[in-house]
Amino acid sequence: MAWSSSSNTTPQMHEVFISFRSEDTHKTFTSHLNGALKRLDISTYIDNNLESGDEIPTTLVRAIEEAKLSVIVFSKNYAASKWCLDELVKILECGKTRRQVIMPVFYDIDPSDVRNQRGSYAEAFAKHEQIFHENKKVKEWRNGLIEAANFSGWDCNVNRTELEIVEEIAMDVLQKLNHANVSDLNHQIKKYEQLAQLQEQYFQSKPTSDNWKNHNATVERITELKMERSIRLLRLTPDMLSHMENSRPNN
């Protein structure tokens, strides 16, 4: 289950969607993780409402689609919630279709229990199979757990304080978001730098003003892209960017 730090009906722009079982971690781990992400200026979407209805609402579906990264907090009772399992399937879909980053966190549960549906997960699926005589959905959930458990993530069953683990996970999220936010720019910068090198070599063989202008234009484009990359990494808000534009001296 997820929560919005603002409205429950009109979520603000966010970078991270957190899927979790409310009764397990709402007031403990997930709350602490959300606070750590906020301190790093990372916008999150979490839903405080109790689960109700047969399907996750369109608000949550949209929130998952809009996120750049999803954190899945697997806990003992996560698999007991068909709502959580539907969120999981949607997150995995966005990982494939939208290249969304997926980060599993195993809280008070062994990753192998999630992957192989053992222990409390086996009990949960025994109940699901009694309710859903049609095995298609249950199979989809099982495959989703196997897939998600194989992603690189965090096992919280270690000899460290929850505060230390939460802070490390938050920093890992920040690094993954930064990489996702600027990967396209890094690719462009690399290509333009290769072009600038070729143009400089061409100018040395044919030193015309046009060839030098072309090289300078490429260098200027590289500078612009690096500035854009810095802005993204600094996580500047639209208000701050607007202030920068307004404070520029008139030519």
C-alpha positions in Angstrom: 0.0 0.0 0.0 1.2 3.5 -0.6 0.5 7.0 0.7 0.6 10.5 -0.7 2.2 13.1 1.5 -0.4 15.5 0.2 -3.9 14.8 -1.1 -5.4 11.4 -1.4 -7.1 12.2 -4.7 -4.7 14.6 -6.5 -1.1 13.5 -5.9 1.6 16.0 -6.4 4.5 15.3 -8.6 6.7 12.7 -7.0 9.8 10.6 -7.7 9.4 7.6 -5.5 6.4 5.3 -5.0 6.5 3.2 -1.8 4.5 0.0 -1.7 4.0 -1.6 1.7 1.6 -3.4 4.0 0.2 -0.7 6.3 -0.4 -2.9 9.4 3.2 -4.1 9.3 5.4 -1.0 8.8 3.2 2.1 8.5 4.1 3.5 11.9 7.7 2.1 12.0 10.0 1.3 9.1 8.1 2.9 6.2 7.5 6.1 8.2 11.2 6.3 9.0 12.2 5.6 5.4 9.8 8.2 4.1 11.2 10.8 6.5 14.8 10.0 5.5 13.8 10.5 1.8 12.1 13.8 2.5 15.3 15.0 4.3 17.1 14.4 1.0 14.5 16.4 -0.9 13.1 13.3 -2.5 9.4 13.6 -3.2 7.4 10.4 -2.3 3.9 9.0 -2.8 2.4 7.0 0.0 -1.2 6.3 0.8 -2.4 6.2 4.5 -5.8 4.9 3.7 -6.8 1.3 4.7 -7.2 -1.1 1.8 -10.7 -1.4 0.5 -12.4 -2.6 -2.7 -11.4 -5.4 -5.0 -8.9 -3.4 -7.1 -6.4 -0.7 -6.5 -7.8 2.8 -7.4 -6.8 4.6 -10.5 -5.1 7.2 -8.3 -2.6 4.6 -7.1 -2.2 3.2 -10.6 -1.4 6.7 -11.9 1.0 7.3 -9.0 3.0 4.2 -9.8 3.2 5.1 -13.5 4.4 8.6 -12.7 7.2 7.5 -10.3 10.8 7.2 -11.4 11.6 4.6 -8.7 9.5 2.3 -6.7 10.4 0.9 -3.3 8.7 -2.3 -2.3 8.8 -3.0 1.4 8.3 -6.7 1.8 7.1 -7.6 5.3 5.5 -10.7 6.8 1.9 -9.8 5.8 2.6 -8.2 2.5 1.5 -11.2 0.5 -1.8 -11.4 2.5 -3.0 -8.3 0.7 -4.2 -8.7 -2.8 -4.0 -4.9 -3.0 -0.3 -5.0 -2.3 0.2 -7.8 -4.8 -1.7 -5.9 -7.5 0.6 -2.9 -6.8 3.6 -5.2 -7.2 2.4 -6.4 -10.6 1.8 -2.8 -11.8 5.3 -1.8 -10.5 6.9 -4.6 -12.4 5.0 -3.7 -15.5 6.3 -0.1 -15.2 9.8 -1.4 -14.8 9.5 -3.0 -18.2 7.5 -0.4 -20.1 8.7 2.8 -18.5 12.2 1.7 -17.4 11.2 2.5 -13.8 13.8 1.6 -11.2 12.6 -1.1 -8.7 14.1 -1.5 -5.3 12.9 -4.3 -3.0 13.4 -4.0 0.8 13.0 -7.1 3.0 11.8 -6.0 6.4 11.4 -8.7 9.1 11.2 -11.3 6.3 13.8 -13.6 4.7 14.2 -12.8 0.9 14.0 -16.5 0.2 10.6 -16.7 1.8 9.4 -14.0 -0.6 11.0 -15.6 -3.6 9.8 -19.1 -2.8 6.5 -18.1 -1.0 7.3 -19.9 2.2 6.2 -19.2 5.8 3.7 -16.4 6.1 3.7 -16.1 2.3 2.7 -19.7 1.9 -0.1 -19.2 4.3 -1.3 -16.1 2.4 -1.3 -17.9 -0.9 -3.2 -20.9 0.5 -6.0 -18.4 1.3 -5.7 -16.7 -2.1 -6.1 -20.0 -3.9 -9.2 -20.8 -1.9 -10.8 -17.5 -2.9 -9.6 -17.3 -6.5 -10.6 -20.5 -8.2 -9.2 -19.1 -11.4 -5.4 -19.5 -10.9 -4.3 -16.9 -13.5 -4.2 -14.0 -11.0 -2.6 -16.1 -8.3 0.1 -17.3 -10.7 0.7 -13.7 -11.8 1.3 -12.7 -8.1 3.6 -15.7 -7.5 5.7 -14.8 -10.6 5.8 -11.2 -9.5 7.2 -12.1 -6.1 9.9 -14.2 -7.7 10.8 -11.5 -10.1 10.9 -8.7 -7.5 12.9 -10.8 -5.0 15.6 -11.2 -7.6 16.2 -7.4 -8.0 19.1 -5.9 -6.2 17.7 -4.7 -2.9 18.1 -4.4 0.9 17.8 -7.1 3.5 17.0 -5.5 6.9 17.7 -8.6 8.8 21.3 -7.5 9.7 23.0 -6.5 12.9 22.5 -2.8 12.5 20.1 -0.2 13.9 17.0 0.6 11.9 18.2 4.2 11.7 21.4 3.2 10.0 19.6 0.9 7.5 17.0 3.6 6.6 19.7 6.2 6.0 21.7 3.9 3.8 18.6 2.9 1.8 17.7 6.6 1.4 21.1 7.4 0.0 20.9 4.4 -2.3 17.6 5.7 -3.6 19.1 9.2 -4.2 22.0 7.8 -6.1 19.7 5.6 -8.3 17.4 8.6 -8.9 20.4 10.8 -9.9 21.6 8.2 -12.3 18.1 7.9 -13.8 17.7 11.6 -14.0 20.9 12.3 -15.9 21.6 9.1 -17.9 20.1 10.6 -21.1 22.2 13.8 -20.7 25.4 11.8 -20.0 24.8 9.9 -23.2 24.3 13.1 -25.2 27.4 14.8 -23.6 29.6 11.8 -24.5 28.4 11.9 -28.1 28.9 15.7 -28.4 32.4 15.4 -26.8 33.3 12.8 -29.4 32.0 15.2 -32.1 34.0 18.1 -30.8 37.2 16.1 -30.8 36.6 15.1 -34.5 35.8 18.8 -35.4 39.0 20.0 -33.7 41.0 17.4 -35.7 39.2 18.5 -38.9 39.9 22.1 -38.2 43.6 21.4 -37.7 43.7 19.8 -41.2 41.5 22.5 -42.7 41.7 25.7 -40.5 38.7 27.6 -41.9 36.4 30.0 -39.9 33.4 27.8 -40.6 35.1 24.7 -39.2 36.1 26.6 -36.1 32.5 28.0 -35.7 31.1 24.5 -35.9 33.5 23.3 -33.2 32.7 26.2 -31.0 28.9 25.5 -31.4 29.4 21.9 -30.3 31.5 23.0 -27.3 28.7 25.5 -26.4 26.1 22.7 -26.6 28.2 20.5 -24.3 28.3 23.4 -21.8 24.5 23.7 -21.9 24.0 20.0 -21.4 26.4 20.0 -18.4 24.5 22.9 -16.9 21.2 21.0 -17.4 22.8 18.0 -15.7 23.9 20.1 -12.7 20.4 21.5 -12.4 18.9 18.0 -12.3 21.4 16.8 -9.7 20.8 19.9 -7.5 17.1 19.0 -7.6 16.2 22.6 -8.2 12.4 23.3 -8.0 10.5 25.2 -10.8 10.3 28.2 -8.5 14.1 28.3 -8.0 14.6 28.0 -11.8 12.1 30.8 -12.4 14.0 32.9 -9.9 17.3 32.2 -11.8 15.7 33.3 -15.1 14.2 36.4 -13.6 17.5 37.4 -12.0 19.5 37.3 -15.2 20.7 40.8 -16.3 19.1 42.2 -19.4 21.3 42.2 -22.4 
